[in-house]
Amino acid sequence: DILMFNAGKVPVGRDQIQHVEMARDIGQRFNFHYGDHFVLPEAVVDDNVALLQGLDGRKMSKSYG
């Protein structure tokens, strides 16, 4: 999805940076073999909204019982 929309800067939380890096790697490899088609995305993390917490103030998780 990131490469399809030629997004140069992608707002993400800290826990999603690896997805942007993976899209960047895929785009870089494609561009190397087939010419410059994709804009290589860059993750932008706003420290104020870097992690989404649950309503109780704790990290969202399925492991809470």
SEZA-423997 format. One record per atom (N, C-alpha, C): residue in three letters; x negated, y negated, z; residue number from 0; atom name. Coordinates in Angstrom, 2 decimals, padded with zeros to 5 digits. Layout:
N
residuo, east, north, up, num, atomo
ALA, X, Y, Z, NUM, CA
...
//
This chain:
65
residuo, east, north, up, num, atomo
ASP, -000.81, 001.20, 000.00, 0, N
ASP, 000.00, 000.00, 000.00, 0, CA
ASP, -000.86, -001.26, 000.00, 0, C
ILE, -001.96, -001.22, 000.69, 1, N
ILE, -002.82, -002.40, 000.79, 1, CA
ILE, -003.40, -002.75, -000.57, 1, C
LEU, -003.92, -001.76, -001.27, 2, N
LEU, -004.55, -002.01, -002.57, 2, CA
LEU, -003.52, -002.39, -003.63, 2, C
MET, -002.34, -001.81, -003.55, 3, N
MET, -001.31, -002.05, -004.55, 3, CA
MET, -000.94, -003.52, -004.64, 3, C
PHE, -000.94, -004.22, -003.51, 4, N
PHE, -000.53, -005.62, -003.49, 4, CA
PHE, -001.70, -006.59, -003.57, 4, C
ASN, -002.91, -006.07, -003.84, 5, N
ASN, -004.12, -006.90, -003.95, 5, CA
ASN, -004.26, -007.86, -002.78, 5, C
ALA, -004.07, -007.35, -001.58, 6, N
ALA, -004.18, -008.17, -000.38, 6, CA
ALA, -005.65, -008.39, -000.04, 6, C
GLY, -006.06, -009.64, 000.03, 7, N
GLY, -007.44, -009.96, 000.38, 7, CA
GLY, -007.66, -009.91, 001.88, 7, C
LYS, -006.70, -010.40, 002.63, 8, N
LYS, -006.77, -010.40, 004.09, 8, CA
LYS, -005.51, -009.71, 004.61, 8, C
VAL, -005.71, -008.75, 005.51, 9, N
VAL, -004.61, -007.95, 006.02, 9, CA
VAL, -004.54, -008.12, 007.54, 9, C
PRO, -003.46, -008.70, 008.06, 10, N
PRO, -003.34, -008.83, 009.51, 10, CA
PRO, -003.01, -007.48, 010.15, 10, C
VAL, -003.87, -007.04, 011.06, 11, N
VAL, -003.67, -005.75, 011.72, 11, CA
VAL, -004.06, -005.85, 013.19, 11, C
GLY, -003.63, -004.87, 013.96, 12, N
GLY, -004.08, -004.73, 015.34, 12, CA
GLY, -005.41, -004.00, 015.35, 12, C
ARG, -006.10, -004.06, 016.48, 13, N
ARG, -007.42, -003.42, 016.58, 13, CA
ARG, -007.35, -001.92, 016.28, 13, C
ASP, -006.24, -001.29, 016.61, 14, N
ASP, -006.12, 000.15, 016.41, 14, CA
ASP, -005.86, 000.53, 014.95, 14, C
GLN, -005.69, -000.44, 014.07, 15, N
GLN, -005.41, -000.15, 012.66, 15, CA
GLN, -006.54, -000.57, 011.72, 15, C
ILE, -007.63, -001.07, 012.26, 16, N
ILE, -008.74, -001.54, 011.43, 16, CA
ILE, -009.27, -000.43, 010.54, 16, C
GLN, -009.34, 000.80, 011.05, 17, N
GLN, -009.89, 001.90, 010.26, 17, CA
GLN, -009.08, 002.16, 009.00, 17, C
HIS, -007.78, 001.87, 009.01, 18, N
HIS, -006.96, 002.06, 007.82, 18, CA
HIS, -007.32, 001.06, 006.73, 18, C
VAL, -007.59, -000.17, 007.12, 19, N
VAL, -008.01, -001.19, 006.16, 19, CA
VAL, -009.40, -000.85, 005.62, 19, C
GLU, -010.28, -000.36, 006.47, 20, N
GLU, -011.62, 000.03, 006.02, 20, CA
GLU, -011.55, 001.19, 005.04, 20, C
MET, -010.65, 002.14, 005.28, 21, N
MET, -010.49, 003.26, 004.37, 21, CA
MET, -009.96, 002.78, 003.01, 21, C
ALA, -008.99, 001.88, 003.02, 22, N
ALA, -008.47, 001.32, 001.77, 22, CA
ALA, -009.57, 000.56, 001.03, 22, C
ARG, -010.41, -000.15, 001.78, 23, N
ARG, -011.52, -000.88, 001.18, 23, CA
ARG, -012.50, 000.09, 000.50, 23, C
ASP, -012.82, 001.19, 001.17, 24, N
ASP, -013.73, 002.19, 000.60, 24, CA
ASP, -013.16, 002.80, -000.67, 24, C
ILE, -011.88, 003.13, -000.65, 25, N
ILE, -011.23, 003.71, -001.83, 25, CA
ILE, -011.25, 002.71, -002.98, 25, C
GLY, -010.90, 001.45, -002.70, 26, N
GLY, -010.91, 000.42, -003.73, 26, CA
GLY, -012.29, 000.18, -004.29, 26, C
GLN, -013.29, 000.21, -003.43, 27, N
GLN, -014.67, 000.00, -003.87, 27, CA
GLN, -015.13, 001.11, -004.81, 27, C
ARG, -014.79, 002.34, -004.46, 28, N
ARG, -015.16, 003.47, -005.32, 28, CA
ARG, -014.44, 003.40, -006.67, 28, C
PHE, -013.16, 003.07, -006.64, 29, N
PHE, -012.39, 002.96, -007.88, 29, CA
PHE, -012.98, 001.86, -008.76, 29, C
ASN, -013.25, 000.70, -008.16, 30, N
ASN, -013.82, -000.42, -008.92, 30, CA
ASN, -015.18, -000.07, -009.51, 30, C
PHE, -015.97, 000.71, -008.80, 31, N
PHE, -017.29, 001.11, -009.29, 31, CA
PHE, -017.16, 001.95, -010.56, 31, C
HIS, -016.20, 002.87, -010.57, 32, N
HIS, -016.05, 003.78, -011.70, 32, CA
HIS, -015.25, 003.19, -012.86, 32, C
TYR, -014.26, 002.34, -012.57, 33, N
TYR, -013.33, 001.90, -013.61, 33, CA
TYR, -013.29, 000.39, -013.82, 33, C
GLY, -014.17, -000.35, -013.20, 34, N
GLY, -014.16, -001.81, -013.34, 34, CA
GLY, -013.38, -002.46, -012.22, 34, C
ASP, -013.49, -003.77, -012.13, 35, N
ASP, -012.84, -004.50, -011.03, 35, CA
ASP, -011.34, -004.60, -011.24, 35, C
HIS, -010.61, -003.73, -010.56, 36, N
HIS, -009.14, -003.75, -010.61, 36, CA
HIS, -008.53, -004.16, -009.28, 36, C
PHE, -009.17, -003.76, -008.19, 37, N
PHE, -008.61, -004.00, -006.87, 37, CA
PHE, -009.37, -005.09, -006.12, 37, C
VAL, -008.63, -005.90, -005.38, 38, N
VAL, -009.22, -006.82, -004.43, 38, CA
VAL, -009.57, -006.00, -003.20, 38, C
LEU, -010.77, -006.16, -002.68, 39, N
LEU, -011.18, -005.39, -001.50, 39, CA
LEU, -010.66, -006.08, -000.25, 39, C
PRO, -009.81, -005.40, 000.50, 40, N
PRO, -009.15, -006.02, 001.66, 40, CA
PRO, -010.09, -006.22, 002.84, 40, C
GLU, -009.77, -007.21, 003.63, 41, N
GLU, -010.50, -007.51, 004.86, 41, CA
GLU, -009.50, -007.55, 006.01, 41, C
ALA, -009.83, -006.86, 007.09, 42, N
ALA, -008.94, -006.83, 008.26, 42, CA
ALA, -009.06, -008.14, 009.03, 42, C
VAL, -007.92, -008.70, 009.41, 43, N
VAL, -007.88, -009.91, 010.23, 43, CA
VAL, -007.13, -009.55, 011.51, 43, C
VAL, -007.83, -009.67, 012.64, 44, N
VAL, -007.25, -009.31, 013.94, 44, CA
VAL, -007.05, -010.58, 014.76, 44, C
ASP, -005.82, -010.84, 015.14, 45, N
ASP, -005.50, -011.96, 016.04, 45, CA
ASP, -005.55, -011.40, 017.46, 45, C
ASP, -006.47, -011.90, 018.27, 46, N
ASP, -006.64, -011.36, 019.62, 46, CA
ASP, -005.40, -011.50, 020.48, 46, C
ASN, -004.52, -012.44, 020.17, 47, N
ASN, -003.30, -012.62, 020.96, 47, CA
ASN, -002.28, -011.51, 020.73, 47, C
VAL, -002.34, -010.88, 019.58, 48, N
VAL, -001.38, -009.82, 019.26, 48, CA
VAL, -002.09, -008.54, 018.82, 48, C
ALA, -003.28, -008.31, 019.32, 49, N
ALA, -004.10, -007.18, 018.86, 49, CA
ALA, -003.52, -005.83, 019.27, 49, C
LEU, -002.83, -005.75, 020.40, 50, N
LEU, -002.24, -004.48, 020.84, 50, CA
LEU, -000.78, -004.70, 021.19, 50, C
LEU, 000.06, -003.80, 020.72, 51, N
LEU, 001.48, -003.88, 021.01, 51, CA
LEU, 001.77, -003.04, 022.25, 51, C
GLN, 002.31, -003.66, 023.27, 52, N
GLN, 002.62, -002.93, 024.50, 52, CA
GLN, 004.09, -002.58, 024.55, 52, C
GLY, 004.39, -001.57, 025.35, 53, N
GLY, 005.78, -001.17, 025.55, 53, CA
GLY, 006.51, -002.17, 026.42, 53, C
LEU, 007.80, -001.98, 026.58, 54, N
LEU, 008.61, -002.90, 027.38, 54, CA
LEU, 008.20, -002.94, 028.85, 54, C
ASP, 007.60, -001.85, 029.34, 55, N
ASP, 007.16, -001.82, 030.74, 55, CA
ASP, 005.76, -002.40, 030.93, 55, C
GLY, 005.16, -002.93, 029.87, 56, N
GLY, 003.84, -003.54, 029.95, 56, CA
GLY, 002.69, -002.57, 029.76, 56, C
ARG, 003.01, -001.28, 029.64, 57, N
ARG, 001.96, -000.28, 029.43, 57, CA
ARG, 001.84, 000.02, 027.94, 57, C
LYS, 000.74, 000.65, 027.59, 58, N
LYS, 000.52, 001.06, 026.21, 58, CA
LYS, 001.63, 002.01, 025.77, 58, C
MET, 002.10, 001.86, 024.52, 59, N
MET, 003.13, 002.75, 024.02, 59, CA
MET, 002.51, 004.13, 023.78, 59, C
SER, 003.13, 005.18, 024.30, 60, N
SER, 002.57, 006.52, 024.18, 60, CA
SER, 003.67, 007.56, 024.37, 60, C
LYS, 003.52, 008.68, 023.69, 61, N
LYS, 004.46, 009.78, 023.86, 61, CA
LYS, 004.12, 010.61, 025.09, 61, C
SER, 002.92, 010.44, 025.64, 62, N
SER, 002.48, 011.30, 026.73, 62, CA
SER, 003.05, 010.91, 028.08, 62, C
TYR, 003.74, 009.78, 028.18, 63, N
TYR, 004.36, 009.41, 029.46, 63, CA
TYR, 005.58, 010.29, 029.68, 63, C
GLY, 005.72, 010.83, 030.88, 64, N
GLY, 006.80, 011.78, 031.09, 64, CA
GLY, 007.85, 011.36, 032.01, 64, C
//
